[in-house]
Structures are given as C-alpha cells and as structure tokens.
Amino acid sequence: MSQATFHFWWINGRGEEGGGGTHSDRFPYWSFTKTVIAICALKLQEAGSLDLDAPLQGARYTLRQLLNHTAGLPDYRSLLDYHRAVARDEEPWPREKLLERALAQGPVFAPGEGCTTPMSATCWPVITSRPPQARPSRVLSRT
C-alpha cells in the first residue's frame, strides 16, 4: 500500500504563503474558499468594518463587484498558454503570473456595466492578492 502525500497551503492576512507537498498535489485554493471569502466579507460589512462598495486600492472595481462578477475582469481560463502549461503538467503558475497574463487582456466591460457569465475565475486570485483593508473588528474572533 503506497503512502499518499498530504498537501496543504496557507496564506495569512499579511499575504505570506507557505505549504507542503509536491507541485502535482497543489490546487488553486480560491476554488475551495469562495464561500468562506464571501461570508467573511459579508460579516465584516455587517459589523461596519468593511465597505464592499469602496474601490480596491489601485483598481476601478469594488469587492462587491468582484464577488458578484460585475468587475469586468477577463477570465484567465481563456489563456492558451495557461492551457498548454496544464496539458504539459507544468508546475502551476504563481498567482502573480496568472494575474499579470489575465489582466493584460484588458477589461471585458466597465465595472458594474455587465456580468461575466460564466463567472470570471480571475476574481478570486485578485481578491486574495489585494485584500481590502477592514477596520479592526471582533466579529470573526472567538473573544
């Protein structure tokens, strides 16, 4: 019986990342955390610690627009180089490369002027690379 490799990956509030396992075990964590990210954002907004409608730093779109796919971001899944790299079983692209290539395509529409259907997968790595600044809150703490 072979022993399975346990894979994990984490990112903290300062943007530091770490993990273990081989590159073939890695997965885009945003695919599994969409609901958690949305719930946290809504709880912070409910507590008055986060404004979902404030433009993100250096961007024309808001967190609300990212969450509901109306930010106008292009989808990285349309990148042929990305699909070729996946087909060749290359090491997954770092988030920075993925975003650079995807965002270089330019916006699909002006923020708030449409909806990407199917959803733009680029929204989730953008959210995790540019987390909005929330005011201190106890809403997510145990105490």
C-alpha positions as CSV (number, residue, x, y, z in Angstrom):
1,M,0.0,0.0,0.0
2,S,1.5,3.3,-1.0
3,Q,1.5,6.3,1.3
4,A,-0.4,9.3,0.0
5,T,1.3,12.7,0.1
6,F,-0.6,15.1,2.3
7,H,-0.8,18.6,0.7
8,F,-1.6,21.9,2.4
9,W,-1.3,25.5,1.5
10,W,-2.0,28.6,3.6
11,I,-2.0,32.4,3.3
12,N,-2.2,34.8,6.2
13,G,-3.5,38.4,6.4
14,R,-0.1,39.8,5.6
15,G,0.0,37.9,2.3
16,E,2.6,35.4,3.4
17,E,2.2,31.9,2.0
18,G,3.5,28.5,2.7
19,G,2.7,24.9,2.4
20,G,4.0,21.4,1.7
21,G,3.6,18.6,-0.8
22,T,4.6,18.3,-4.4
23,H,3.5,20.6,-7.2
24,S,1.3,17.9,-8.7
25,D,-0.7,18.0,-5.4
26,R,-1.3,21.7,-5.5
27,F,-4.6,23.2,-6.3
28,P,-5.9,26.8,-6.7
29,Y,-7.1,27.4,-3.1
30,W,-9.5,30.1,-4.2
31,S,-11.6,27.4,-5.9
32,F,-12.3,25.9,-2.4
33,T,-12.6,29.1,-0.4
34,K,-15.0,31.2,-2.4
35,T,-17.8,30.8,0.1
36,V,-15.5,31.4,3.0
37,I,-14.2,34.6,1.5
38,A,-17.7,35.8,0.7
39,I,-19.0,35.0,4.2
40,C,-16.1,36.8,5.8
41,A,-16.6,39.9,3.7
42,L,-20.3,40.0,4.4
43,K,-19.7,39.5,8.2
44,L,-17.1,42.3,8.2
45,Q,-19.5,44.6,6.3
46,E,-22.4,43.7,8.7
47,A,-20.1,44.7,11.6
48,G,-19.3,48.0,9.9
49,S,-15.6,47.1,9.4
50,L,-15.6,46.8,5.7
51,D,-17.2,48.8,2.8
52,L,-18.0,46.4,0.0
53,D,-18.6,49.4,-2.3
54,A,-15.2,51.1,-1.8
55,P,-12.9,50.7,-4.8
56,L,-10.0,48.4,-4.0
57,Q,-6.6,50.0,-3.8
58,G,-5.3,50.7,-7.3
59,A,-8.4,49.4,-9.0
60,R,-11.7,50.8,-10.5
61,Y,-13.8,48.0,-9.2
62,T,-15.1,47.1,-5.7
63,L,-15.1,44.0,-3.6
64,R,-18.8,43.7,-4.2
65,Q,-18.2,43.7,-7.9
66,L,-15.6,41.0,-7.6
67,L,-17.8,38.9,-5.5
68,N,-20.8,39.1,-7.9
69,H,-18.7,39.0,-11.1
70,T,-19.6,42.5,-12.3
71,A,-16.0,43.9,-12.1
72,G,-15.4,43.3,-15.8
73,L,-12.2,41.2,-15.3
74,P,-11.1,39.0,-18.1
75,D,-11.0,35.2,-17.4
76,Y,-7.6,33.5,-17.1
77,R,-9.2,30.3,-18.4
78,S,-9.2,31.9,-21.9
79,L,-5.3,32.0,-22.0
80,L,-3.9,29.4,-24.4
81,D,-0.5,29.4,-22.7
82,Y,-2.2,28.5,-19.4
83,H,-4.0,25.5,-21.0
84,R,-0.8,24.4,-22.7
85,A,1.1,24.5,-19.4
86,V,-1.6,22.5,-17.7
87,A,-1.6,19.9,-20.5
88,R,2.2,19.6,-20.2
89,D,1.8,19.0,-16.4
90,E,4.0,22.0,-15.7
91,E,4.3,23.5,-12.3
92,P,1.2,25.6,-11.6
93,W,1.6,29.3,-12.5
94,P,2.2,31.6,-9.5
95,R,-0.7,33.9,-8.7
96,E,1.3,36.9,-9.9
97,K,1.9,35.4,-13.3
98,L,-1.7,34.2,-13.6
99,L,-3.0,37.7,-12.8
100,E,-0.4,39.5,-15.0
101,R,-1.4,37.4,-18.0
102,A,-5.1,37.5,-17.4
103,L,-5.3,41.3,-16.6
104,A,-3.2,42.1,-19.7
105,Q,-6.2,41.1,-21.8
106,G,-7.9,44.3,-20.6
107,P,-11.4,44.6,-19.0
108,V,-14.3,42.8,-20.6
109,F,-16.6,45.8,-19.7
110,A,-16.5,48.7,-17.3
111,P,-17.1,47.8,-13.7
112,G,-20.8,47.5,-12.9
113,E,-21.8,47.5,-16.6
114,G,-22.2,43.8,-17.1
115,C,-21.8,40.4,-15.6
116,T,-19.3,37.7,-16.7
117,T,-21.2,34.5,-17.5
118,P,-19.8,32.0,-16.8
119,M,-18.1,33.6,-13.9
120,S,-14.6,35.0,-14.3
121,A,-12.2,32.8,-12.4
122,T,-9.8,35.7,-12.2
123,C,-11.9,37.4,-9.5
124,W,-10.7,35.0,-6.7
125,P,-6.9,35.4,-7.2
126,V,-7.5,39.2,-7.4
127,I,-9.3,39.2,-4.1
128,T,-6.6,37.2,-2.4
129,S,-3.8,39.3,-3.9
130,R,-5.4,42.6,-3.0
131,P,-7.4,42.0,0.2
132,P,-9.4,45.1,1.2
133,Q,-8.4,46.8,4.4
134,A,-11.0,46.2,7.1
135,R,-11.2,48.2,10.2
136,P,-10.4,46.2,13.4
137,S,-13.3,44.1,14.4
138,R,-14.1,41.4,16.8
139,V,-16.7,39.9,14.6
140,L,-14.5,37.0,13.5
141,S,-12.7,36.4,16.8
142,R,-13.7,33.9,19.5
143,T,-13.5,36.5,22.3
